[in-house]
Amino acid sequence: MKNDLFAQALTGYQPLASRMRPQTLAQFVGQGHLLGEGKSLGRALSQGLLHSMILWGPPGVGKTTLARLMSQVSDAHFMTLSAVMSGVKDIRAAVLEAQQVRAQSGRDSVLFVDEVHRFNKSQQDAFLPYIEDGTFIFVGATTENPAFELNNALMSRARVYVLKSLSEVDLAALLQQAFTDLDRGLGQLNIDIKEPQRKLLLQAADGDARRLLNLLEISTDLADQKDGQLVIDNGVLEQVLQTSPKRFDKGGDIFYDQISAFHKSVRGSDPSGALYWLARMIDAGCDPLYIARRLLAIASEDIGNADPRALQVAVNAWQVFERVGPAEGNRAIAHAAVYCACAAKSNAVDTAFKAAMKLAREEPSYDVPNHLRNAPTSLAQSLGHGADYRYAHQEPMAFAAGENYLPEALAQHVLYHPSDRGVENKIKEKLEKLTQLNKNSEQQRYK
């Protein structure tokens, strides 16, 4: 017998995650860094003192629940909007509702805006005068970095609180609540689940309380009854978890944080870190070719001439993936990631290129010196184009000592400063030798 009968017995069926929503702050799980003893938000809530705020954190960590509990502890009227489904008209309606509540009962109002980052600039601006005059206490929830997604004017009127993914300890406490709560949870069911299976659920939840409870509810629906118990075993969890990918929101903060961790692991010469973040992203569904493209950038930006082979290794990995597909292609990308992590590092080329771009932007548009100009016609030759150009292959060591290839106003600029690491050390030694030849030459281009 499945849990379907239990669901049908409920008046107005609600998902387990909704039923288990905490009714009091004492039932709230996690966020001890904000709500623990002596913490600023915890103190404010215990005294019923609210202020406008932005709750920033991943899905399923309690942003909506926390907003509801705030209004409860301060006896405030609670209103909610979803930025996905609402517009300026809905904002105006909420303003009117808050004003009517204030006029009729003198109560404050809390306006909770879910996914607030989805509102455009003008929609965000619509909140400002009402936050300013206290019409309502604004609580926005976002999974994206508010510094990038929210207007400065809105940010200046609301304090930002960062909510964290729930730990396994937090999730285990929530799981136990769900098993034992008779009214909101599954306490009326006789569920048999062993510790290894609990552990699998906790790991699959990936720090997300809503995800944990949804997985648990599906598991009870699929569980078979044996000896009067609903048994959640490995067979059940294999069905539930095989289509349950980890958190990975392409284009969101989690995506860019993991890419950043991967890049910094390679730059920091840590192959273990590079492999871990690579595996995390692939396991969560990231396009492996996106990672391959990032490796190309890393090979040029962070390795450069210290090991020129890194760029070719990264290109080869991309080509292997395109030719053989993910099974072997992912391994090729891992191969390239490890090579790049272990390679000698230099950002000298990247630094030199940025310096050259800065010169190009900030200095005048100097004419190309005559000796460097093209002279394909007799007219060009008569104007002195190409005159006195020294053909390097006709010079000793194929190097025209004393020649200069910059405009005269920039003649003393040195943009590329090779490191003393890897192959680039050889380049450095050669350039130092050529520089000395230039200094000693009697054929200086610019006197």
C-alpha positions as CSV (number, residue, x, y, z in Angstrom):
1,M,0.0,0.0,0.0
2,K,1.5,3.3,-1.0
3,N,1.4,6.7,0.6
4,D,-1.2,7.8,-2.0
5,L,-4.0,6.9,0.5
6,F,-2.5,9.1,3.1
7,A,-2.3,12.0,0.6
8,Q,-5.9,11.5,-0.4
9,A,-7.0,11.6,3.2
10,L,-5.7,15.1,3.6
11,T,-8.1,17.9,3.1
12,G,-6.7,20.0,0.3
13,Y,-3.5,18.1,-0.5
14,Q,-0.2,19.9,0.1
15,P,3.3,18.7,-0.8
16,L,5.3,17.5,2.2
17,A,7.7,20.5,1.8
18,S,4.8,22.9,2.2
19,R,3.3,21.1,5.2
20,M,6.6,21.0,6.9
21,R,7.2,24.7,6.6
22,P,8.1,25.9,10.1
23,Q,5.4,27.6,12.1
24,T,7.7,29.2,14.7
25,L,11.3,30.3,14.8
26,A,12.1,27.4,17.1
27,Q,11.2,25.0,14.3
28,F,13.4,26.8,11.8
29,V,16.4,24.8,10.7
30,G,19.8,26.2,9.8
31,Q,21.2,29.8,9.3
32,G,22.7,29.8,12.8
33,H,25.1,32.5,11.6
34,L,22.1,34.9,11.3
35,L,19.7,33.6,13.9
36,G,21.9,32.1,16.6
37,E,22.3,33.5,20.0
38,G,23.7,37.0,19.9
39,K,23.4,37.3,16.1
40,S,22.0,40.6,14.8
41,L,19.0,39.2,12.9
42,G,18.1,36.8,15.7
43,R,18.2,39.7,18.2
44,A,16.0,41.9,16.0
45,L,13.4,39.1,15.5
46,S,13.3,38.2,19.2
47,Q,12.4,41.9,19.9
48,G,10.0,42.1,17.0
49,L,12.1,44.9,15.4
50,L,12.0,44.6,11.6
51,H,13.8,46.4,8.9
52,S,13.9,46.2,5.1
53,M,16.3,43.5,3.9
54,I,17.4,41.3,1.0
55,L,17.7,37.6,1.7
56,W,20.3,36.2,-0.6
57,G,20.9,32.5,-0.9
58,P,20.5,29.3,-2.9
59,P,17.1,27.6,-3.3
60,G,15.5,25.7,-0.4
61,V,17.3,27.3,2.5
62,G,14.3,29.1,4.1
63,K,14.1,32.6,2.5
64,T,10.3,32.5,2.1
65,T,9.8,30.8,5.5
66,L,12.0,33.3,7.3
67,A,10.0,36.2,5.8
68,R,6.7,34.7,7.0
69,L,8.1,34.2,10.5
70,M,9.3,37.8,10.6
71,S,5.8,39.1,10.1
72,Q,4.5,36.6,12.7
73,V,6.9,37.5,15.5
74,S,6.2,41.2,14.9
75,D,2.4,40.8,14.4
76,A,2.8,42.4,11.0
77,H,0.4,42.0,8.0
78,F,2.1,39.7,5.5
79,M,1.9,40.2,1.7
80,T,3.8,38.4,-1.0
81,L,4.7,39.0,-4.6
82,S,6.5,36.9,-7.1
83,A,8.7,38.9,-9.5
84,V,8.2,36.1,-12.1
85,M,4.4,36.7,-12.2
86,S,3.9,40.3,-11.0
87,G,4.3,43.8,-12.4
88,V,4.0,47.5,-11.4
89,K,0.2,47.1,-11.1
90,D,0.6,44.4,-8.5
91,I,3.1,46.6,-6.6
92,R,0.5,49.4,-6.5
93,A,-2.1,46.9,-5.2
94,A,0.3,45.9,-2.4
95,V,0.9,49.5,-1.5
96,L,-2.8,50.2,-1.3
97,E,-3.3,47.1,0.9
98,A,-0.6,48.1,3.3
99,Q,-2.0,51.6,3.5
100,Q,-5.5,50.2,4.3
101,V,-4.1,47.9,7.0
102,R,-2.2,50.8,8.6
103,A,-5.4,53.0,8.6
104,Q,-7.7,50.2,9.9
105,S,-5.6,48.5,12.5
106,G,-2.3,50.5,12.9
107,R,-0.3,47.3,12.0
108,D,2.8,47.3,10.0
109,S,3.0,45.3,6.8
110,V,5.8,43.1,5.5
111,L,6.0,42.8,1.7
112,F,7.9,39.7,0.6
113,V,9.1,39.8,-3.0
114,D,10.4,36.4,-4.2
115,E,13.0,36.3,-7.0
116,V,13.3,40.1,-6.7
117,H,16.2,40.1,-9.2
118,R,13.8,39.3,-12.0
119,F,12.2,42.8,-11.6
120,N,13.6,45.3,-14.0
121,K,15.0,48.7,-13.0
122,S,11.7,50.6,-13.2
123,Q,9.9,47.9,-11.3
124,Q,12.5,48.0,-8.5
125,D,12.4,51.8,-8.4
126,A,8.6,51.5,-7.8
127,F,9.3,50.2,-4.3
128,L,11.6,53.0,-3.2
129,P,9.2,55.7,-1.9
130,Y,7.2,53.2,0.1
131,I,10.2,51.7,1.7
132,E,11.4,55.3,2.5
133,D,8.1,56.4,4.1
134,G,7.5,53.1,6.0
135,T,4.4,52.0,4.1
136,F,5.8,48.5,4.3
137,I,8.8,46.6,5.4
138,F,10.4,45.3,2.2
139,V,11.9,41.8,2.2
140,G,13.3,40.6,-1.1
141,A,14.6,37.1,-1.8
142,T,17.1,36.3,-4.5
143,T,19.3,33.5,-5.6
144,E,21.6,35.9,-7.5
145,N,24.2,38.3,-6.3
146,P,22.2,41.4,-5.4
147,A,25.3,43.6,-6.1
148,F,24.9,42.7,-9.8
149,E,21.1,42.3,-10.1
150,L,19.6,45.0,-7.9
151,N,19.5,48.8,-8.2
152,N,21.9,50.7,-5.9
153,A,19.0,52.8,-4.7
154,L,17.1,49.6,-3.5
155,M,20.3,48.2,-2.0
156,S,20.9,51.3,0.0
157,R,17.5,51.0,1.7
158,A,17.8,47.3,2.6
159,R,20.3,45.3,4.5
160,V,21.6,42.2,2.8
161,Y,21.7,38.9,4.7
162,V,23.5,35.9,3.1
163,L,21.7,32.5,3.7
164,K,23.8,29.4,3.4
165,S,23.1,25.9,2.1
166,L,22.0,23.6,4.9
167,S,24.6,21.3,6.4
168,E,24.0,17.5,6.6
169,V,23.4,18.0,10.3
170,D,20.6,20.6,9.6
171,L,19.1,18.3,7.0
172,A,19.2,15.3,9.3
173,A,17.3,17.3,11.9
174,L,14.7,18.2,9.3
175,L,14.4,14.7,8.1
176,Q,13.8,13.5,11.6
177,Q,11.1,16.1,12.0
178,A,9.4,14.8,8.9
179,F,9.5,11.2,10.1
180,T,8.1,12.0,13.5
181,D,5.7,14.9,13.1
182,L,2.1,13.5,13.3
183,D,0.3,16.6,12.0
184,R,2.6,18.1,9.4
185,G,4.9,15.3,8.5
186,L,4.8,11.5,7.9
187,G,4.5,10.5,11.6
188,Q,1.2,8.7,10.9
189,L,3.1,6.3,8.5
190,N,5.2,3.5,9.7
191,I,8.4,4.1,7.6
192,D,11.3,1.8,7.7
193,I,14.5,3.5,6.4
194,K,18.0,2.5,7.5
195,E,20.9,4.9,8.1
196,P,22.7,4.3,4.8
197,Q,19.5,5.2,2.9
198,R,19.1,8.3,5.1
199,K,22.6,9.3,4.2
200,L,21.8,8.9,0.5
201,L,18.8,11.2,0.8
202,L,20.9,13.8,2.7
203,Q,23.6,13.8,0.1
204,A,21.1,14.0,-2.8
205,A,19.4,17.0,-1.1
206,D,22.7,19.0,-1.7
207,G,21.9,21.5,1.1
208,D,18.3,22.2,-0.1
209,A,15.5,21.5,2.5
210,R,12.8,21.6,-0.1
211,R,14.6,19.1,-2.3
212,L,15.1,16.8,0.7
213,L,11.4,16.7,1.5
214,N,10.4,16.3,-2.1
215,L,12.7,13.4,-2.5
216,L,11.4,11.9,0.8
217,E,7.8,12.2,-0.3
218,I,8.5,10.6,-3.7
219,S,10.3,7.8,-1.9
220,T,7.3,7.1,0.4
221,D,5.0,7.1,-2.7
222,L,7.2,4.4,-4.3
223,A,7.9,2.4,-1.2
224,D,6.3,-1.1,-0.9
225,Q,4.6,-2.1,2.3
226,K,6.2,-5.0,4.1
227,D,5.0,-6.3,7.5
228,G,3.0,-3.2,8.1
229,Q,5.9,-0.8,7.2
230,L,6.7,1.3,4.2
231,V,10.2,0.3,3.3
232,I,12.5,2.8,1.7
233,D,15.4,0.7,0.5
234,N,18.1,1.1,-2.2
235,G,15.7,-0.1,-4.9
236,V,13.4,2.8,-4.1
237,L,16.1,5.3,-3.9
238,E,17.6,4.2,-7.2
239,Q,14.4,5.1,-8.9
240,V,14.1,8.4,-7.1
241,L,17.7,9.7,-7.3
242,Q,18.6,8.6,-10.9
243,T,16.8,11.7,-12.3
244,S,17.7,14.0,-9.5
245,P,20.8,16.2,-10.7
246,K,22.7,18.3,-8.3
247,R,22.2,22.1,-8.0
248,F,23.6,23.8,-11.0
249,D,22.0,26.9,-12.5
250,K,23.6,27.9,-15.7
251,G,24.1,31.6,-15.8
252,G,23.5,32.0,-12.0
253,D,25.8,32.5,-9.1
254,I,26.4,28.7,-8.5
255,F,27.5,28.3,-12.1
256,Y,30.0,31.2,-12.0
257,D,31.3,30.3,-8.5
258,Q,32.1,26.8,-9.7
259,I,33.8,28.0,-12.9
260,S,35.7,30.5,-10.8
261,A,36.8,27.7,-8.4
262,F,37.9,25.6,-11.4
263,H,39.9,28.5,-13.0
264,K,41.6,29.4,-9.7
265,S,42.5,25.8,-9.0
266,V,44.3,25.5,-12.4
267,R,45.9,28.9,-11.9
268,G,47.0,27.8,-8.5
269,S,48.7,24.6,-9.8
270,D,46.3,22.3,-7.9
271,P,45.3,19.4,-10.2
272,S,43.1,17.9,-7.4
273,G,41.1,21.0,-7.1
274,A,40.8,21.4,-10.9
275,L,39.6,17.8,-11.2
276,Y,37.1,18.1,-8.4
277,W,35.4,21.3,-9.8
278,L,35.5,19.8,-13.3
279,A,33.7,16.7,-12.0
280,R,31.2,18.8,-10.0
281,M,30.2,20.8,-13.1
282,I,30.0,17.8,-15.4
283,D,28.0,15.8,-12.8
284,A,25.6,18.7,-12.6
285,G,25.0,18.9,-16.3
286,C,27.4,21.7,-17.4
287,D,28.4,21.6,-21.1
288,P,31.9,20.1,-21.1
289,L,32.8,22.3,-24.1
290,Y,32.2,25.4,-22.0
291,I,34.9,24.1,-19.6
292,A,37.1,23.3,-22.6
293,R,36.8,26.9,-23.8
294,R,37.7,28.2,-20.4
295,L,40.8,26.0,-20.5
296,L,41.9,27.7,-23.7
297,A,41.6,31.1,-22.0
298,I,43.5,29.8,-19.0
299,A,46.3,28.4,-21.2
300,S,46.8,31.9,-22.7
301,E,46.1,34.1,-19.7
302,D,47.7,32.2,-16.9
303,I,50.3,29.9,-18.6
304,G,51.3,31.8,-21.7
305,N,54.9,31.4,-22.9
306,A,55.9,29.6,-19.7
307,D,54.6,26.5,-21.4
308,P,53.3,27.2,-24.9
309,R,52.3,23.6,-25.3
310,A,49.4,24.1,-22.9
311,L,47.4,26.0,-25.5
312,Q,47.8,23.1,-27.9
313,V,46.9,20.5,-25.3
314,A,43.7,22.5,-24.6
315,V,42.8,22.7,-28.3
316,N,43.4,19.0,-28.7
317,A,41.1,18.2,-25.8
318,W,38.3,20.3,-27.4
319,Q,38.8,18.4,-30.7
320,V,38.9,15.0,-29.0
321,F,35.5,15.8,-27.4
322,E,34.0,16.8,-30.7
323,R,35.2,13.7,-32.4
324,V,34.5,11.0,-29.8
325,G,31.8,12.5,-27.6
326,P,31.4,12.8,-23.8
327,A,32.5,9.3,-22.6
328,E,36.1,9.7,-23.8
329,G,35.9,13.4,-24.5
330,N,35.4,14.3,-20.8
331,R,38.6,12.4,-20.0
332,A,40.5,14.4,-22.6
333,I,39.3,17.6,-21.0
334,A,40.4,16.2,-17.6
335,H,43.7,15.4,-19.2
336,A,44.1,19.0,-20.4
337,A,42.9,20.4,-17.0
338,V,45.6,18.4,-15.1
339,Y,48.3,19.4,-17.7
340,C,47.4,23.1,-17.4
341,A,47.3,22.9,-13.6
342,C,50.8,21.3,-13.5
343,A,52.3,23.6,-16.1
344,A,54.6,26.5,-15.3
345,K,52.6,29.7,-14.9
346,S,53.1,33.2,-16.4
347,N,50.7,36.0,-17.0
348,A,53.4,38.1,-18.7
349,V,51.8,38.0,-22.1
350,D,48.3,38.8,-20.7
351,T,49.8,41.8,-18.8
352,A,51.7,42.9,-21.9
353,F,48.7,42.8,-24.1
354,K,46.6,44.8,-21.6
355,A,49.4,47.4,-21.4
356,A,49.5,47.6,-25.2
357,M,45.7,48.1,-25.3
358,K,46.0,50.8,-22.7
359,L,48.7,52.6,-24.8
360,A,46.5,52.3,-27.9
361,R,43.5,53.8,-26.1
362,E,45.3,56.6,-24.2
363,E,48.1,57.7,-26.5
364,P,47.6,59.7,-29.8
365,S,47.3,57.8,-33.0
366,Y,50.9,58.0,-34.0
367,D,51.8,57.6,-37.7
368,V,53.5,54.4,-38.7
369,P,57.2,55.3,-39.0
370,N,58.4,55.6,-42.6
371,H,60.8,52.7,-42.3
372,L,58.0,50.3,-41.3
373,R,55.5,51.4,-43.9
374,N,54.6,49.3,-46.9
375,A,55.9,50.4,-50.2
376,P,54.1,48.5,-53.0
377,T,54.0,51.4,-55.5
378,S,56.5,53.9,-56.9
379,L,54.5,56.7,-55.3
380,A,54.9,55.2,-51.8
381,Q,58.6,54.7,-52.5
382,S,59.0,58.3,-53.5
383,L,57.4,59.4,-50.2
384,G,60.0,57.5,-48.3
385,H,57.9,54.5,-47.3
386,G,60.1,51.6,-46.4
387,A,63.2,53.7,-46.7
388,D,66.2,52.6,-44.6
389,Y,64.4,49.5,-43.4
390,R,66.9,46.9,-42.3
391,Y,65.9,43.3,-43.4
392,A,66.6,41.2,-40.3
393,H,67.6,38.1,-42.3
394,Q,70.5,40.0,-43.8
395,E,71.8,41.0,-40.4
396,P,74.1,39.0,-38.0
397,M,72.1,36.5,-36.0
398,A,69.1,37.6,-38.1
399,F,68.7,40.6,-35.7
400,A,69.0,44.2,-36.7
401,A,70.6,45.6,-33.6
402,G,69.6,49.2,-32.9
403,E,66.4,49.0,-35.0
404,N,63.1,50.1,-33.4
405,Y,59.6,49.0,-34.3
406,L,57.6,51.5,-32.3
407,P,56.6,55.1,-33.1
408,E,59.4,57.5,-32.0
409,A,57.3,58.9,-29.1
410,L,57.0,55.4,-27.7
411,A,60.4,54.2,-28.5
412,Q,61.4,53.4,-24.9
413,H,58.3,51.5,-24.0
414,V,58.8,47.8,-23.0
415,L,55.5,46.0,-22.8
416,Y,56.5,42.4,-22.4
417,H,58.4,41.3,-19.3
418,P,58.9,37.6,-19.4
419,S,58.9,35.6,-16.1
420,D,61.7,33.3,-15.1
421,R,59.4,30.2,-15.1
422,G,59.4,27.4,-17.6
423,V,60.0,28.0,-21.3
424,E,59.6,31.7,-20.7
425,N,62.8,31.8,-18.8
426,K,64.6,31.0,-22.1
427,I,62.7,33.8,-23.8
428,K,63.7,36.2,-21.1
429,E,67.4,35.2,-21.5
430,K,67.2,35.8,-25.2
431,L,65.5,39.1,-24.9
432,E,68.0,40.3,-22.4
433,K,70.8,39.4,-24.8
434,L,69.0,41.2,-27.7
435,T,68.4,44.3,-25.5
436,Q,72.1,44.5,-24.8
437,L,72.9,44.2,-28.5
438,N,70.5,47.1,-29.1
439,K,72.3,49.2,-26.5
440,N,75.7,48.5,-27.9
441,S,74.7,49.1,-31.6
442,E,76.0,52.1,-33.5
443,Q,73.0,52.0,-35.8
444,Q,70.3,53.4,-33.5
445,R,67.1,54.2,-35.3
446,Y,66.1,57.1,-33.0
447,K,69.0,59.2,-31.9
